[in-house]
Amino acid sequence: MGVNTVLPSAMWLPFGARVLRARSDRGLSRAELAENVGVTDDKLREVEDAHCRPARSLVERVDTVLGTEHQLVDAWAITIQAEAFPTEFGDMSELGTHAARLWEHQPMTVPVFLRTREYSRAVLEPGHPNLEPAEIEAMVDGEMADRAAMTGPGGPVLRVILNESVLQRPQGGADVLNGQRDFLADLIKAGIVDLGIIPEQTPNHPGLGGAFRIMEFADRPSMVYAFAAQGGELTGDSEDVGHCRMVRDSIEEASVDLSPESELLTARWPAD
């Protein structure tokens, strides 16, 4: 009988990263933790690299040795359930950081991982009118942490397509929009993101179905996340992924690439 070499879903990548962080925080080598929980170093490497679905009993032992107060067990249970019900997966931001390549279409706003702090606040405040300023700031801090992870050295190759109107809408006012334009220009110049737009005058806009993200991984199947007003839907279904790739290709054909010198980024709002 052959060995099963099929890797688990990419949803296990954030869990493996959690185990690795918790081990590092305790100052333990992989070999030391493996000895303490009664498995081989290779088995623990499989867990941290998301090359297996660990048994709950193993996760409980790891949780106890690392003193994570059931957090790893909870994350394991959430991931197990999310494989059956992907819409309940809660580690979307971290999942994106594990992708080799990430493609995203956003028709309404700049993606979270490309926002300035001021733009982030300007988007979040009107969408959460019942929250206190401190709560909004905590959400902004979360978006900035996502940005750091996605655009940092270990992040994925990023390709983003926006509707032209996203960079014309003065969300938060002139200073906020102009600052966001400058920030995007800097990211393009640094080679951190490849950015394009669909012009407003496009007669047959292919991206009216809404915002979505395609995540391609180095060693396992791609996944798609379709954004919604509250949360969204994650899927690895091959037919759904294939359909989204066809829509992506149509969006790419209708798009125009931006450079740091593009007028849409260098012009000041309001226009003179």
Secondary structure, 3 states (H helix, E strand, C coil): CCCCCCCCCCCHHHHHHHHHHHHHHCCCCHHHHHHHHCCCHHHHHHHHCCCCCCCHHHHHHHHHHHCCCCHHHHHHHHHHHHHHCHHHCCCHHHHHHCCCEEEEEECCCCCHHHCCHHHHHHHHHHHCCCCCHHHHHHHHHHHHHHHHHHHCCCCCEEEEEEEHHHHCCCCCCHHHHHHHHHHHHHHHHCCCEEEEEECCCCCCCCCCCCCEEEEECCCCCCEEEEECCCCEEEECCHHHHHHHHHHHHHHHHHCEECCCCCHHHHCCCCCC
